[in-house]
């Protein structure tokens, strides 16, 4: 089977209409829409035709006529697996670090870190049924399996999730190259990366009311269609959630308010977004079963067929239509003008600029810390009757009593104040990936590893 061919329908659930002919992965789109150029400027155009309902948007910045502007599109989540075998010394080292993470002694837990390149990974205290070890920082969540005890089928050496923030910084190709360099330090990689899951998205602004149609307008192979709201406000749609292929259309701005992942706002602004405009995201989640049915497995294969995968998802598997009550054959219903723009995104073009800044640490922003600290300090001032003009004096009193409280905690644990603070800081360093707690121990380990390698070489060479 050729990788560019689609053979048969993807079985993600009950069919809601007759199946149209399955298109080629590389087939041209049928949507009557101009291609998006994907540069730093968003693609802005008017929606033609007569959508079921276009009402005034929630904010005055959006035009009141039919309007569509694509801001960004790309890969949001990427899960990769690597066939291979963990080195024996890596297995022993990770087993020791995992044991430290399981310790009841906070000083031991703080040592459960693995430095790799410029990363300082947290080593988790638990694994999964297939993967004994889990490492995590702001760029990667790496699950590793132990070396097989006997020949035969076993789990991949590594199963990795690449974070959306890191993908927005370097793109999927360079992110995987860096990941491969890290994994190669841990074991023998025997094959190129397989894609276990890939999420494709487009962020856009539109004056079309995303609640203006009912479930009947979705013509899909999926079994489930659901709507969501929060505090009485419509937040989006999900189609086929939990299946091997699923879609979501949701208010991304509201999602960011909850997740606090506001790094994307600057990238939207570069594409022409105005603060106050509602940004919607259309996102498809494609699991490995879908990709292999298309003859796609390796990351390079999947990335070279994004246009075809998007076309399949938006023209065969799912369409937003203008229902026609006089035509019982739903596959003949015309597509909604909004869907015409969304389905025609050109994945061979640039989906927007990459972010210039990224850190693999997972520490909260200073603003969040100040917000929490400020709330606590103001509560202390109010409790102890300080006036507004006594805030500086009250803050000094707050710090003094806080240090006294920490000193009592240290005494209760049989520690000096300095040792208690060092212990708690080590736990935060591990959690946030901000520093290696015991660099001298790592230096000793590396020196011993070099000495062991030299000794093994001398033994092999007979020297």
C-alpha positions in Angstrom: 0.0 0.0 0.0 1.3 3.4 -0.9 1.7 5.9 1.9 -0.3 8.5 0.0 -3.3 6.2 -0.3 -6.3 6.0 1.9 -7.9 2.6 1.9 -11.3 2.4 3.4 -12.9 4.4 6.1 -11.5 5.0 9.6 -13.6 3.1 12.1 -14.1 5.6 14.8 -17.7 5.0 15.6 -21.2 4.9 14.1 -21.7 6.5 10.7 -24.1 9.4 10.6 -24.4 9.5 6.9 -23.5 7.6 3.8 -19.7 7.4 3.3 -18.4 9.6 0.5 -15.5 8.3 -1.6 -12.4 8.3 0.5 -9.9 10.9 -0.8 -6.2 10.4 -1.3 -4.0 11.9 1.4 -2.4 14.1 -1.2 -5.7 15.0 -3.0 -6.6 18.6 -3.6 -9.2 20.1 -1.4 -12.7 20.6 -2.7 -13.4 23.6 -0.4 -13.9 26.8 -2.4 -11.4 28.8 -0.4 -8.2 30.6 -1.1 -5.1 29.0 0.4 -3.6 30.5 3.6 0.0 31.7 3.4 0.9 31.0 7.0 3.3 33.9 7.4 3.4 36.3 10.3 0.3 38.1 9.1 -3.0 36.3 9.7 -5.2 35.3 6.7 -8.1 37.6 6.8 -11.1 37.4 4.5 -14.9 37.7 4.4 -17.1 34.7 4.6 -19.3 34.3 1.5 -22.6 32.6 1.3 -25.3 32.6 3.9 -24.3 30.9 7.2 -27.2 29.8 9.4 -26.6 32.6 11.8 -24.1 35.4 12.2 -24.7 37.7 15.1 -22.8 40.4 16.7 -19.7 38.9 18.5 -19.1 39.3 22.2 -16.6 42.1 21.7 -16.6 45.2 19.6 -13.2 44.5 18.0 -14.7 41.9 15.7 -16.4 42.9 12.5 -20.1 42.4 12.4 -20.2 40.9 8.9 -18.9 37.5 7.9 -15.3 37.4 8.9 -12.4 34.9 9.2 -8.8 35.3 10.1 -6.4 32.4 10.6 -3.7 33.2 13.2 -1.7 30.1 13.6 -1.7 26.4 12.7 0.6 23.5 13.4 1.3 20.6 15.7 0.1 21.1 19.2 0.8 17.7 20.8 3.2 15.0 19.6 3.7 11.6 21.2 6.6 9.5 19.9 7.9 6.0 20.6 11.4 4.7 20.0 12.2 1.0 19.6 15.5 0.2 21.4 17.1 -1.0 24.6 18.1 0.9 27.7 21.7 0.6 28.6 22.3 -1.6 31.6 24.1 1.2 33.6 21.3 3.6 32.7 18.8 1.1 34.1 20.7 0.7 37.3 21.1 4.5 37.7 17.4 5.1 37.1 16.4 2.3 39.5 18.5 4.0 42.2 17.0 7.5 41.4 13.4 6.1 41.5 14.1 4.5 44.9 15.3 8.0 46.1 12.1 9.5 44.8 10.1 6.9 46.9 12.0 7.7 50.1 10.2 9.3 53.1 13.3 11.4 53.6 12.9 14.8 51.8 16.7 15.0 51.4 16.7 11.8 49.4 13.7 12.8 47.3 15.5 16.0 46.3 18.3 13.9 44.8 15.9 12.2 42.4 17.1 14.2 39.4 18.7 13.2 36.1 20.8 15.8 34.2 20.9 15.3 30.4 22.4 18.0 28.2 20.9 21.3 29.3 18.0 19.6 31.1 17.5 18.6 34.7 14.8 16.0 34.7 12.6 15.2 37.7 12.6 11.4 38.2 9.2 10.3 39.2 8.5 7.9 42.1 6.3 5.7 40.0 6.2 4.2 36.6 3.5 2.4 34.5 2.8 -1.2 33.6 5.0 -0.9 30.5 7.4 1.8 31.5 9.3 1.6 34.8 10.8 5.1 34.7 9.3 8.5 34.1 11.4 11.7 33.6 9.8 15.1 33.1 10.6 18.8 32.6 9.0 21.6 30.6 10.0 20.2 27.2 9.6 16.4 27.5 7.8 13.7 29.5 9.9 10.6 28.9 8.8 7.1 29.8 11.4 4.4 29.7 11.2 0.6 29.8 13.6 -1.7 31.4 15.9 -3.9 29.2 14.1 -7.1 28.4 15.1 -10.1 30.5 14.7 -12.4 27.5 14.4 -12.0 23.7 11.0 -11.4 22.3 8.5 -8.6 22.0 8.7 -5.9 24.6 7.7 -2.3 25.0 9.5 0.4 23.2 12.6 1.8 24.9 11.0 5.2 25.2 7.5 6.8 24.9 7.7 10.6 24.9 5.3 13.5 24.9 6.8 16.8 23.5 5.2 19.8 25.1 3.2 22.3 23.0 5.4 25.2 24.3 8.6 23.5 23.0 7.0 22.7 19.7 6.0 26.3 19.3 9.7 27.3 20.0 11.6 25.0 17.6 9.0 23.0 15.6 8.5 19.2 15.5 11.5 18.4 13.4 14.1 20.1 15.5 12.3 19.1 18.7 12.6 15.4 17.7 16.3 15.9 16.8 17.1 17.2 20.2 15.0 14.5 21.9 16.9 11.8 19.9 20.2 13.2 21.1 19.1 12.9 24.7 17.6 9.4 24.4 20.8 8.2 22.7 22.6 8.9 26.0 20.3 6.5 27.7 20.1 3.5 25.4 20.5 2.1 21.9 17.9 3.5 19.6 17.1 0.9 16.9 14.6 2.7 14.7 13.5 6.2 13.8 10.6 7.7 15.9 7.1 6.2 15.5 4.2 8.6 15.9 1.8 7.4 18.6 -0.4 10.5 18.5 -0.3 13.9 16.8 -2.7 16.8 17.4 -3.1 19.3 14.5 -4.7 22.7 15.2 -5.6 26.0 13.7 -6.3 29.1 15.8 -8.6 31.7 14.2 -10.8 34.7 14.7 -14.3 34.8 13.3 -17.5 36.7 13.7 -19.5 33.5 13.0 -21.4 32.4 16.1 -20.0 29.0 17.0 -23.3 28.0 18.7 -25.5 29.0 15.7 -25.9 25.5 14.4 -27.2 22.3 16.0 -25.7 18.8 16.0 -27.4 17.9 12.7 -25.0 20.3 10.9 -22.1 18.1 11.7 -21.8 15.4 9.1 -19.3 12.9 10.6 -18.2 9.3 11.0 -17.9 9.8 14.8 -20.3 8.3 17.3 -20.5 11.3 19.7 -21.1 15.0 19.4 -21.1 17.1 22.5 -21.3 20.8 23.4 -19.8 22.5 26.5 -20.4 25.7 28.5 -19.0 27.3 31.5 -20.9 29.7 33.8 -23.6 29.8 31.2 -21.2 30.7 28.3 -20.8 28.5 25.3 -17.2 27.2 25.2 -17.2 24.7 22.3 -17.9 21.4 20.6 -16.2 18.0 20.8 -16.7 15.2 18.2 -15.7 11.6 18.7 -13.9 12.3 22.0 -12.0 9.3 23.1 -11.9 7.6 19.7 -8.8 7.0 17.5 -9.8 10.2 15.7 -11.5 13.1 17.4 -12.0 16.8 17.0 -12.6 19.8 19.2 -13.7 23.3 18.3 -13.4 25.5 21.4 -12.8 28.9 22.9 -9.0 29.0 23.3 -8.9 32.3 25.2 -11.1 30.8 28.0 -8.9 27.7 28.0 -5.8 29.8 28.5 -7.4 31.6 31.4 -7.7 28.2 33.2 -4.4 26.7 32.0 -2.3 29.9 32.4 -0.4 28.9 29.3 -0.3 32.5 28.0 2.9 32.2 26.0 0.9 32.0 22.8 -0.7 35.4 23.2 2.4 37.1 21.8 2.4 34.8 18.8 -1.2 35.6 18.1 -0.5 39.3 18.2 2.3 38.9 15.6 -0.4 37.4 13.4 -2.7 40.3 13.8 -4.8 39.3 16.8 -6.2 42.2 18.8 -6.6 41.7 22.6 -10.3 41.3 23.3 -10.9 39.2 20.2 -12.2 35.7 20.8 -9.8 33.1 19.4 -11.2 29.7 18.5 -9.2 26.6 18.0 -10.1 23.7 15.7 -8.0 20.7 16.8 -7.9 17.1 15.5 -6.3 14.3 17.6 -5.0 11.5 15.4 -3.9 8.3 17.2 -1.5 5.7 15.8 -4.3 3.5 14.6 -5.5 6.2 12.2 -2.0 6.9 10.9 -1.1 3.2 10.3 -4.4 2.8 8.4 -3.1 5.5 6.1 0.3 3.7 5.7 2.0 6.3 7.9 4.2 5.3 10.9 7.4 7.3 11.2 7.5 10.9 12.1 9.0 11.9 8.8 6.2 10.2 6.9 3.5 11.8 9.0 5.0 15.3 8.7 5.2 15.0 4.9 1.5 14.2 4.7 -0.1 16.8 7.0 -2.0 18.3 4.1 -3.6 15.0 3.3 -4.4 14.2 6.9 -6.0 17.5 7.4 -8.0 17.1 4.2 -9.2 13.7 5.3 -10.2 14.9 8.7 -12.1 18.0 7.4 -13.7 16.6 4.2 -14.3 12.9 4.7 -14.4 12.3 8.5 -16.0 15.6 9.6 -17.8 18.4 7.8 -19.8 21.4 9.1 -22.7 21.8 6.7 -25.7 23.9 5.9 -28.5 21.4 6.5 -31.1 21.1 3.8 -34.4 19.6 5.1 -35.5 18.8 1.6 -32.5 16.5 0.9 -32.4 13.3 2.9 -28.8 12.5 1.7 -26.7 14.5 4.2 -23.5 13.9 2.3 -24.9 16.3 -0.4 -25.4 19.1 2.0 -23.2 22.1 1.2 -20.4 22.9 3.6 -20.7 25.9 5.9 -18.6 28.8 4.6 -16.6 28.8 7.8 -15.6 25.2 7.3 -14.5 26.1 3.8 -11.8 28.3 5.2 -10.8 25.9 7.9 -10.6 22.9 5.6 -8.4 24.7 3.2 -5.5 25.6 5.5 -2.2 24.9 3.6 0.0 22.8 5.7 2.9 23.2 3.3 3.1 26.9 4.2 4.4 28.5 7.4 1.8 28.3 10.2 3.2 31.4 12.0 6.4 32.5 13.7 8.1 30.4 16.3 8.4 31.7 19.9 11.8 33.2 20.6 12.0 32.3 24.2 11.6 28.9 25.9 12.8 27.4 29.2 12.6 23.7 30.0 11.9 24.6 33.6 8.3 24.3 35.1 8.5 27.1 37.6 5.5 29.4 38.0 5.8 33.0 36.8 6.8 35.7 39.3 3.4 37.4 38.9 1.7 34.3 40.1 4.0 34.0 43.1 3.6 37.7 43.9 -0.2 37.3 43.7 -0.2 34.4 46.2 2.3 36.1 48.5 0.5 39.5 48.3 -2.8 37.9 49.2 -1.3 36.2 52.2 0.6 39.3 53.4 -2.5 41.5 53.1 -4.5 38.9 55.1 -1.8 39.1 57.8 -1.9 42.9 57.8 -5.7 42.9 58.1 -5.7 40.3 60.9 -3.2 42.3 63.0 -4.9 45.7 62.4 -2.3 47.4 60.3 -3.4 50.6 58.5 -2.6 51.2 54.8 0.2 53.7 55.7 1.7 51.0 57.9 2.1 48.4 55.1 5.9 48.5 55.1 6.2 48.1 58.8 3.6 45.3 58.7 5.4 43.5 55.9 8.5 43.4 58.0 6.5 42.0 60.9 5.1 39.4 58.5 8.5 38.3 57.3 9.9 38.1 60.8 7.0 35.9 62.0 7.2 33.8 58.8 10.8 33.0 59.5 10.0 32.3 63.1 7.3 29.8 62.0 9.8 28.1 59.6 12.3 27.9 62.4 9.8 26.1 64.6 9.0 23.6 61.8 12.7 23.0 61.4 13.1 22.4 65.2 10.2 20.0 65.2 11.9 17.9 62.5 15.2 17.9 64.4 16.9 20.2 61.8 18.7 23.5 61.8 17.0 26.4 60.1 19.5 26.3 57.3 19.2 22.6 56.7 15.4 22.8 56.7 15.4 25.6 54.1 18.0 23.7 52.0 15.9 20.6 52.1 12.7 22.4 51.0 14.5 24.3 48.3 15.9 21.0 46.9 12.4 19.7 46.6 11.3 22.8 44.7 14.4 22.6 42.4 13.4 19.1 41.5 9.8 20.0 40.9 10.6 23.0 38.8 13.7 21.6 37.0 15.6 24.8 38.0 18.8 23.4 39.4 20.8 20.2 40.1 20.7 19.8 43.8 23.9 17.9 44.2 26.3 18.8 41.4 29.3 17.5 43.3 27.8 14.0 43.4 27.1 14.2 39.6 30.7 15.2 39.0 31.9 12.3 41.0 29.6 9.9 39.2 30.9 11.1 35.8 34.5 10.8 36.9 33.9 7.3 38.1 32.1 6.4 34.8 35.1 7.7 32.8 37.5 5.7 35.0 35.4 2.5 34.5 35.4 3.0 30.8 39.1 3.4 30.7 39.6 0.3 32.9 37.3 -1.7 30.5 39.2 -0.4 27.5 42.5 -1.5 29.0 41.1 -4.9 29.8 39.8 -5.4 26.3 43.1 -4.2 24.7 45.2 -6.3 27.0 47.1 -3.2 28.2 
